Amino acid sequence: YFGQLRENIIRSQPVDKQAAMAQWFENLMDGIEPNLLTKNRD
């Protein structure tokens, strides 16, 4: 679900801002593993 939401948000931005927005999402998820461990929920 997150991937689809991320893509929708990025595509809704002006073309010149899409790359920056994609990088912001990458930075947001840096160090987060795709599981439900408590560490990831903090």
Secondary structure, 3 states (H helix, E strand, C coil): CHHHHHHHHHHCCCHHHHHHHHHHHHHHHCCCCCCCCHHHHC
